[in-house]
Amino acid sequence: MLDSDTAAWVSIWIKNGGELEAQGRSGLLRCVARLDQVIPVLSEADDPEYWHRLHEMARLVADS
């Protein structure tokens, strides 16, 4: 669910022309915080590169 939740907030940001309302930004920041916790414990079988890219995208959108 973490990846789909993150992707949903990024998709909303794109549809809104690079804008997120306060609720969307806080939801995306929750996803970033959860990714911060999950990424360090991933194994190679979990495809960590995918999760790192997702984290970077979410962080860039949240900081915009």
C-alpha positions in Angstrom: 0.0 0.0 0.0 2.9 2.4 0.7 3.9 2.6 -3.0 0.3 3.0 -4.2 -0.5 5.7 -1.6 2.7 7.6 -2.5 1.9 7.3 -6.2 -1.6 8.5 -5.7 -0.4 11.7 -4.0 2.1 12.3 -6.7 -0.6 11.7 -9.3 -2.8 14.3 -7.7 0.1 16.8 -7.6 0.5 16.2 -11.4 -3.2 16.6 -12.1 -3.3 19.8 -10.1 -0.5 21.4 -12.1 2.1 21.0 -9.4 -0.1 21.9 -6.4 -1.2 19.9 -3.4 -3.6 21.1 -0.8 -2.6 20.9 2.9 -4.2 17.4 3.3 -2.4 16.1 0.3 1.0 17.5 1.4 0.6 16.0 4.9 -0.5 12.6 3.4 2.6 12.6 1.1 4.9 13.6 4.1 3.5 10.6 6.0 4.4 8.4 3.1 7.9 9.9 3.0 8.3 9.2 6.7 7.2 5.6 6.3 9.6 5.2 3.4 12.4 6.6 5.6 11.6 3.7 8.0 11.2 1.0 5.4 14.1 1.6 3.0 16.9 0.8 5.5 15.6 -2.7 6.1 15.0 -3.7 2.5 16.8 -6.7 1.1 17.9 -7.0 -2.6 14.8 -9.2 -3.2 12.7 -6.1 -2.3 14.1 -4.1 -5.2 15.5 -1.3 -3.1 16.3 0.8 -6.2 12.5 1.1 -6.9 11.9 2.3 -3.3 14.7 4.8 -3.4 13.3 6.3 -6.6 9.8 6.4 -5.2 11.2 8.1 -2.0 13.1 10.7 -4.1 10.1 11.5 -6.2 7.9 11.9 -3.1 10.4 14.1 -1.4 10.8 16.3 -4.4 7.0 16.7 -4.8 6.6 17.4 -1.0 9.3 20.0 -1.2 7.8 21.8 -4.2 
